[in-house]
Amino acid sequence: MAIGETRAHHEALGLDEDDLRRLYYHMLVARRVDERSWILNRQGKAAFVISCQGQEAAQVGAAYNLRPGYDYLYPYYRDSGMTLLLGQTPRGQFLSILGRAEDPNSGGRQMPGHFSDRGLNIVTTSAPVGVQYPQATGTALAFKMRGEDGVALVCGGEASTSGGDWHEAMNFAGIHDLPVVFLIENNVYSISTPAPAQVAGAIARRAEGFGFPGYEVDGNDVLAVYEVAREAFERARRGEGPTLIEAKTYRITAHSSDDDDRRYREREEIEEWRLKDPIVRFEKYLLENGVLDEAGRDEIDERIKAEVAEASAYAEKAPFAEPESVLTGVYAEA
Amino acid sequence: MATKNLLQAIHEGLAEEMRSDESVMVLGEDVGRAGGVFRVTQGLQEEFGEARVLDTPLAESLIVGSAIGLSANGMRPVAEIQFGDFITPAFDQIVNEAAKFYYRSNGAWNCPITIRAPYGAVHGGGLYHSQSIEAWFSNTPGLKVVAPTFPADAKAMIKSAIRDPNPVLFLEHKRTYRLIKEDVPDDNPEVPIGEARVHREGADITVVAYGLMLYTALEVADKLLEEQGLETEVVEPRTLYPLDKETILESARKTGKFLVVSEANLTGSVSAEIAAVVAREAFEWLDAPVMRLGSPDVPAAAFARPMMDHFVPSAEKIEAAMLELAAY
């Protein structure tokens, strides 16, 4: 499916205007938090930033199907659009970026983007790529064994499909018809290596070999992602098994704040993709369908910017954990 | 009370935990109808069903990774790695994932999984069914590594491992599976993780050992008492990481002569850590240099029987080391 115009079909999807505003709000929150994070980095305050920019539609559209605290999310390091939607806050995100004691992911122990939230069933994540896939199948298996209708959503970039863990997990999910949704956010680059040097064939089509459906979807169209993910979640809840979704999108920023992407891609290419920005696109849809007018849009953006400014300021003033705390919390007590 | 070998004792411990806690399950290669290549899980699938005794695809990273995900969703999985030598594809899931879940989430997510793996040289095992893998894992904070040797301990410790809120690597020496038998009482006492055991007391020398080497060291200790009146104190760590340093040090300070024996390649071994602890913290009580005996630093273990026997520390070598230490 080519990256096309957003189709006017939210009503057919059972989404009302509140849903649409919620989707929009969360895409924009993720974007504004991300933009602010880069400023903190360039000011020398944040050691490291890793971005969601360009992938907000894929993230929010898919995660909108999750029931927070019941279904499980195994995100990857760009999925702040998902974690913010589920209930993490901009304040939490900045506390994490600045490594403060109140960082909800790790209390300052992990780099930014290594999400964790027990109450929201966001399972703690790490840096090695692809390890989350087998874990998500185990979580899905537990749901199945207990006869519950929970679903595990597990995410990664296109490069995460190159390693064994992804294939082992796909195989296991297919064997046992596990309630797991694999979302591949194909953003074209794994640091510098472009998808053609990373991916043989088409990712979505690999699902067929494991005996379950795979879909390619325009990852910059939030409603299209929501629709295909909704079908995947419903299928999982009906006990019919896993689904693979490949959301075609694009990483607008460099890999991270430590990466200079001028070494490996042209500025023109990025500018082309900026025209397909998922937030701008959804905004257009909302304006055309009378869900938002320009004043309404500005009001949302101002509200978000104020919230982001407050959150950032709070985090900058927040204390670090006691240095000695690095020595504790290695083992859980019985 | 019944006499059990190590295999039967571990089996019994697993079965009892599965009976008392519905969230306990077993997964691994050939653990179901076949009951595992060593038969530790024989009969469990019949009793508990195919879901709770799950035959997995041949994919070790998946076995441990899915166990982690099961534990994150309320289960207490026991993952079997068919041979310790094949655990390496799961290294990432064990060391980078399970072991760090608790620390990296600042205490939000723990990872209560048990990973069982047979280790150690056995005739016919060759280079890939023989290795002692404990050192690979015994410098990983967040992970616990246990290696009980005697059936009653093993039964108690598989239960402790399953109930532990942390990931536990449970190592079973293949050559001791049927070699060692003892009475395992119905009211078998609990053995907490992290406690060493003093098998026999003695005033002259201390030998620390585990697995097959422990069994051999105990036989040699009997022989030397009878033949030469040498009183050997034999200590089994039972838990290799974190170590029960106090029990080991207490014995070292008591006898002043210390030897640690294991089947692992000597350099960088758990024995090396034990020796370092004793050398530093029992220095003033020592009457002899801290001694170590292990396998040479060559791959474990050659297939042909005479070659393997030359590789693994023998009773004769252990005896010679003990006598050398006693003579100091």
Interface residues (C-beta under 8 A of the other chain):
Chain A: Y72 Y74 D103 N105 S106 G107 R109 Q110 H114 S116 D117 R118 V123 T124 S126 P128 V131 Y133 P134 Q135 A136 T137 G138 T139 A140 L141 A142 F143 M145 R146 G150 A152 G164 D165 E168 A169 N171 F172 I175 G329 V330 Y331 A332 E333 A334
Chain B: M25 A51 R52 T56 P57 A59 S61 L62 V64 G65 S66 A67 I68 G69 L70 S71 A72 N73 G74 M75 P77 P89 D92 Q93 N96 E97 K100 F101 Y102 Y103 R104 S105 N106 G107 A108 W109 N110 P112 P141 G142 K144 R163 D164 P165 N166
